[in-house]
């Protein structure tokens, strides 16, 4: 047998993940030997329609409003690259962390956070809408890959007969993709937080996923994914803002502009004052790779790419070193550790987020666009709810007819809207309501 054949048939190498971590909600045999459970998970997410849909979903600039836009898909791919390398350096299974990063935004609706806010209002009667909770719902229910056996008896922690179990990922993959492992209002330190990771009607799979886990605590791989997400979007959003001409590097040294910037930054670092935020910004401005200006030339573009690379390296290396300093050199997985990010680095990241918000997202034209997008979502929710199930896509029409109550029926309408891209939301609105001015 040659080496290639051996690699295809050899058993996967041992990992520090136990049988419970690699278990699937519905057991299923391997179709091809030689792959790990987490390699299968990664492939399932990578080939899913839900991930492809993110190519048409807003990240910062709407996909149809730029020649080379960053979308939710490109952001997820960039997050996955950052997370995979950081996780591997700390001893995580790289395929597991990459799966979590690819899946972390899979529940985001059309128009990004604007669509999320509008859908939350539309879904008030069925418990609200949250993109992270929607991600779990897609992975475990809405993305059709596996179904529970027809003859399986209902049980408290098992799917009922014939029900879709989505991609049927491993317990560890679902847990790693869950940023907020609690229900609405159950944040372990901030009950007023609007962030949560599961809807009431998805609690069965959530409880199965979290079996044996410390309540309210993220697994280690989820903390790596979470930091990779922060690093990817804070650096790339600033890169995009500079390249589009929305961010003037000189403004970051002007006292008046800095004061306004730090007001925005405080939403990402509530325990930091202006002086500490100013010190964080000044540390970045003092770096030799920080641009003094940007004119769009090839040399300037090269410098911009170096800026992004330097920032990602700075943020990831700081987290890796601090985590190793606390936990030592061994493999860090599941609940054996928590990612340690130095406060100074967290504040630098918070300032970068504020730069993108103030100079890109808070522009007048963006505010006007978001207002129109909210109207599109609200009107879609109203007309689809009134004309359901006939106006729904076949898969959601069937779910609507099977709904146990009005809340479940409304949730199905919300699911339909949440699976649209920006363009398909506008097209459906145009067909059912009339052209939207966006």
C-alpha positions in Angstrom: 0.0 0.0 0.0 1.5 3.4 -1.0 1.5 6.4 1.4 -1.5 8.0 -0.2 -3.7 4.9 0.3 -2.4 4.6 3.8 -3.4 8.2 4.6 -6.9 7.6 3.3 -7.5 4.5 5.4 -5.5 5.2 8.5 -7.4 5.9 11.7 -7.4 9.6 12.8 -4.6 10.6 15.2 -5.5 10.7 18.9 -6.8 14.0 20.2 -7.5 15.4 23.7 -11.2 15.5 22.9 -13.2 12.7 24.5 -16.2 10.7 23.1 -18.7 13.2 24.5 -17.0 16.1 22.7 -17.1 14.2 19.4 -20.7 12.9 19.8 -23.4 14.0 17.4 -27.0 14.6 18.4 -28.1 11.9 16.0 -25.4 9.2 15.8 -24.2 8.5 12.3 -21.4 6.3 10.8 -18.4 7.7 9.1 -18.7 7.6 5.3 -15.0 7.6 4.7 -12.3 6.5 7.2 -9.3 8.7 7.9 -11.1 12.0 8.7 -11.5 13.2 12.2 -15.0 14.2 13.6 -14.0 17.9 13.4 -12.8 17.6 9.8 -16.2 16.4 9.0 -17.8 19.3 10.9 -15.6 21.8 9.0 -16.6 20.3 5.7 -20.3 20.4 6.5 -20.2 24.1 7.4 -18.0 25.0 4.5 -20.4 23.4 2.0 -23.6 24.7 3.6 -26.0 27.0 1.8 -26.2 29.1 5.0 -22.5 29.9 4.8 -22.7 30.7 1.0 -25.6 33.1 1.8 -23.3 35.3 3.8 -21.6 36.4 0.5 -24.7 38.5 -0.1 -25.0 39.8 3.5 -23.7 43.2 4.7 -20.6 43.4 6.8 -19.9 47.1 6.8 -20.7 48.2 3.3 -23.6 46.6 1.4 -22.4 44.0 -1.1 -23.8 45.8 -4.1 -22.3 49.2 -3.1 -18.6 48.4 -3.6 -16.5 46.7 -6.3 -14.6 44.6 -3.7 -16.7 44.6 -0.6 -16.1 42.7 2.6 -19.2 40.6 3.3 -20.2 38.4 6.2 -18.7 35.5 4.2 -15.3 37.1 3.6 -15.2 38.2 7.3 -16.0 34.6 8.4 -13.2 33.3 6.2 -10.8 35.9 7.6 -11.9 35.1 11.2 -11.4 31.4 10.5 -7.8 31.9 9.3 -7.0 34.0 12.4 -8.8 31.6 14.8 -7.3 28.4 13.3 -3.7 29.6 13.7 -4.3 31.0 17.2 -6.1 27.9 18.3 -3.5 25.6 16.9 -0.7 27.5 18.7 -2.6 26.9 22.0 -3.3 23.2 21.4 -6.8 23.3 20.1 -7.9 21.1 17.3 -7.5 23.6 14.4 -10.4 22.1 12.4 -12.7 22.6 15.4 -11.7 26.2 15.9 -12.0 26.9 12.2 -15.5 25.3 12.1 -16.5 27.6 15.0 -15.2 30.7 13.2 -16.9 29.8 9.9 -20.2 29.2 11.7 -20.1 32.1 14.2 -22.0 34.6 11.9 -24.1 32.1 10.0 -27.3 33.4 11.7 -26.9 37.0 10.7 -29.9 38.3 8.7 -29.9 40.6 5.7 -28.5 44.1 6.3 -26.3 43.0 9.1 -27.0 44.4 12.6 -29.6 46.7 11.2 -31.6 43.7 10.0 -31.0 42.0 13.3 -32.5 45.0 15.2 -35.5 45.1 12.9 -36.1 41.4 13.2 -35.9 41.6 16.9 -38.8 44.0 16.9 -40.8 41.9 14.4 -40.2 38.8 16.5 -41.2 40.3 19.9 -44.2 38.1 20.2 -42.2 34.9 19.9 -39.2 35.9 22.1 -37.2 38.2 19.9 -34.4 37.7 17.4 -30.7 37.4 18.0 -28.1 36.5 15.4 -26.1 34.2 17.6 -29.2 32.3 18.7 -30.2 32.1 15.0 -26.8 30.6 14.3 -27.5 27.7 16.6 -31.0 27.3 15.1 -29.5 27.1 11.6 -26.8 24.6 12.6 -29.2 22.3 14.5 -32.5 22.7 12.6 -32.8 24.9 9.5 -29.9 23.8 7.3 -31.1 20.5 5.9 -28.4 17.8 6.1 -29.6 15.2 8.6 -32.9 14.1 10.0 -33.7 12.1 13.1 -34.9 8.5 12.4 -38.7 8.3 11.9 -39.1 5.7 14.6 -37.1 7.5 17.3 -39.1 8.0 20.5 -39.3 11.5 21.8 -37.1 12.2 24.8 -36.2 15.3 26.9 -32.7 15.6 25.3 -33.3 14.0 21.9 -34.9 15.1 18.6 -38.4 13.9 17.9 -39.1 11.4 15.1 -38.3 12.7 11.6 -37.2 16.1 12.7 -34.3 17.9 10.9 -31.2 18.2 13.1 -29.5 20.6 10.7 -25.8 19.8 10.0 -25.7 17.4 13.0 -22.3 18.8 14.1 -20.4 17.4 17.1 -21.1 18.7 20.6 -17.7 20.3 20.7 -18.3 22.2 17.4 -21.7 23.5 18.4 -20.3 24.6 21.8 -17.3 26.3 20.2 -19.5 28.2 17.8 -21.7 29.5 20.7 -20.5 32.9 21.9 -23.2 33.4 24.4 -24.1 30.0 26.1 -27.2 31.2 27.9 -30.9 32.2 27.2 -32.3 35.6 26.9 -31.7 37.6 30.0 -29.5 35.0 31.6 -26.1 36.6 31.0 -23.9 35.4 34.0 -22.7 38.9 34.9 -25.0 41.4 33.0 -28.7 40.4 33.1 -29.5 43.5 31.0 -27.3 42.3 28.1 -29.2 41.8 24.9 -26.8 39.0 23.8 -27.8 35.4 24.1 -27.2 32.1 22.2 -30.4 30.1 22.2 -34.2 30.6 21.7 -36.7 28.9 24.0 -37.8 26.4 21.4 -34.2 25.2 20.7 -33.4 24.4 24.4 -33.4 20.7 23.8 -30.3 20.6 21.6 -28.8 23.4 23.7 -29.0 21.3 26.9 -27.6 18.3 25.0 -24.7 20.5 23.7 -24.0 21.9 27.2 -24.3 18.6 29.1 -21.5 18.6 31.7 -20.3 22.1 30.9 -20.0 24.8 33.6 -23.2 27.0 33.5 -22.6 30.3 31.6 -19.0 29.6 30.8 -17.7 29.5 27.2 -15.5 26.7 26.2 -11.9 27.5 25.4 -12.4 27.1 21.6 -15.3 29.6 21.8 -13.1 32.2 23.5 -10.5 31.8 20.8 -13.2 32.2 18.1 -14.6 35.3 19.9 -11.2 37.0 20.0 -10.5 36.0 16.4 -13.8 37.6 15.5 -12.9 40.9 17.3 -9.4 40.9 15.8 -10.6 40.2 12.2 -13.4 42.7 12.0 -11.7 45.6 14.0 -8.6 45.5 11.8 -10.3 44.8 8.5 -13.0 47.4 9.0 -10.3 50.0 9.6 -8.5 48.8 6.5 -11.7 49.2 4.4 -12.4 52.6 5.9 -8.9 53.9 5.1 -9.0 52.5 1.5 -12.4 54.0 0.9 -11.3 57.4 2.1 -13.7 57.5 5.0 -10.9 57.5 7.6 -8.3 60.3 7.7 -5.3 59.2 9.7 -4.6 62.8 10.7 -8.0 63.1 12.4 -6.9 60.5 15.0 -4.4 63.1 16.3 -6.9 66.0 16.5 -8.1 66.7 20.1 -11.7 67.3 19.2 -12.0 64.2 17.1 -10.3 62.0 19.7 -12.8 63.1 22.3 -15.7 62.0 20.1 -13.9 58.8 19.2 -13.4 57.8 22.8 -17.1 58.3 23.5 -17.8 55.6 20.9 -15.0 53.4 22.3 -16.5 53.4 25.7 -19.3 51.1 24.4 -16.7 48.5 23.8 -14.7 49.1 26.9 -17.1 50.3 29.6 -14.6 50.1 32.4 -12.1 52.4 30.6 -11.9 56.2 30.7 -10.7 58.7 28.0 -7.2 58.7 29.3 -6.7 55.0 29.1 -8.3 54.9 25.7 -6.1 57.7 24.5 -3.0 55.8 25.7 -4.3 52.7 23.7 -4.7 54.8 20.5 -1.3 56.5 21.0 0.4 53.1 21.3 -0.9 52.2 17.9 -0.2 55.6 16.3 3.4 55.3 17.6 4.1 52.1 15.6 6.3 52.5 12.5 3.8 50.7 10.4 0.8 53.0 11.3 0.0 55.1 8.2 0.3 58.8 8.3 -1.8 59.2 5.2 -3.4 57.1 2.4 -3.5 58.1 -1.3 -4.5 54.9 -3.0 -1.2 54.2 -4.7 0.3 50.7 -4.9 2.8 51.6 -2.1 0.0 52.9 0.1 -2.0 49.8 -0.5 1.0 47.7 0.4 1.3 49.7 3.6 -2.3 49.2 4.4 -2.0 45.4 4.0 1.1 45.5 6.3 -1.0 47.5 8.9 -3.6 44.8 8.9 -1.0 42.0 9.2 0.9 43.8 12.0 -2.3 44.4 14.0 -3.5 40.8 13.7 -0.1 39.6 14.7 0.1 42.0 17.6 -3.3 41.1 19.0 -2.9 37.3 18.6 0.6 37.0 19.9 -0.3 39.0 23.0 -3.2 36.6 23.7 -1.1 33.6 23.0 1.7 34.7 25.3 -0.6 35.8 28.1 -2.6 32.5 28.0 0.6 30.5 28.0 2.0 32.5 31.0 -1.1 31.6 33.0 -1.7 28.0 31.9 1.7 26.7 30.8 2.8 24.8 27.7 0.3 22.0 27.5 -2.6 21.5 25.0 -5.5 23.8 26.1 -9.0 22.6 25.1 -12.6 22.7 26.2 -12.9 23.8 29.8 -9.2 23.4 30.8 -8.5 27.1 30.3 -9.8 30.5 29.3 -8.2 32.7 26.7 -6.2 35.5 28.4 -6.1 38.8 26.5 -4.1 41.6 28.1 -6.2 44.7 29.0 -4.0 47.0 27.0 -4.6 44.9 23.9 -8.3 44.7 24.5 -8.4 48.5 24.7 -6.4 48.9 21.5 -8.9 46.6 19.7 -11.8 48.6 21.3 -10.4 51.8 19.9 -10.1 50.3 16.4 -13.7 49.3 16.6 -14.6 52.8 17.5 -12.7 54.2 14.5 -14.7 52.0 12.1 -18.0 52.9 13.8 -17.4 56.7 13.9 -15.9 57.2 10.4 -17.6 54.4 8.4 -20.8 53.3 10.0 -22.0 56.7 11.4 -21.8 58.6 8.2 -25.0 60.3 7.3 -25.6 58.3 4.2 -25.2 55.1 6.1 -27.7 56.2 8.7 -30.2 57.0 6.0 -29.6 53.6 4.4 -30.1 51.8 7.6 -33.4 53.5 8.2 -34.7 52.4 4.8 -33.4 48.8 5.5 -35.3 48.7 8.8 -38.5 49.6 6.9 -37.9 46.8 4.4 -37.6 44.2 7.1 -40.6 45.5 9.0 -42.8 45.5 5.9 -41.6 42.0 4.9 -42.5 40.7 8.4 -45.9 42.2 8.2 -46.8 41.0 4.7 -45.4 37.5 5.1 -47.1 37.1 8.4 -50.4 38.1 6.9 -50.0 36.0 3.7 -48.4 32.9 5.3 -48.1 30.1 4.5 -48.8 30.7 0.8 -46.2 33.5 0.5 -43.5 31.5 2.2 -40.9 29.3 0.5 -41.9 25.6 0.5 -39.6 24.6 3.4 -40.9 27.4 5.6 -44.5 26.9 4.4 -44.4 23.3 5.7 -42.9 24.4 9.0 -45.6 27.1 9.3 -48.4 24.6 8.8 -46.8 22.3 11.4 -46.4 25.1 14.0 -47.9 24.3 17.4 -49.0 27.9 18.2 -48.9 31.5 17.0 -45.4 32.0 18.4 -44.0 29.1 16.5 -45.8 30.3 13.3 -44.2 33.8 13.7 -40.8 32.2 14.4 -41.1 30.5 11.0 -41.8 33.8 9.3 -38.8 35.3 11.0 -36.7 32.3 9.9 -37.7 32.9 6.3 -36.6 36.5 6.4 -33.4 35.7 8.3 -32.3 33.4 5.5 -32.5 36.1 2.8 -29.5 38.0 1.4 -29.6 41.7 1.1 -30.5 41.4 -2.6 -33.1 38.7 -2.1 -34.7 40.7 0.7 -35.1 43.7 -1.6 -36.3 41.5 -4.4 -39.0 39.8 -2.2 -40.0 43.2 -0.8 -40.4 44.6 -4.3 -42.6 41.7 -5.3 -44.8 41.6 -2.2 -44.8 45.3 -1.2 -43.3 47.5 -3.9 -39.8 48.8 -4.8 -37.8 50.0 -1.8 -35.7 53.1 -2.1 -32.3 51.9 -0.9 
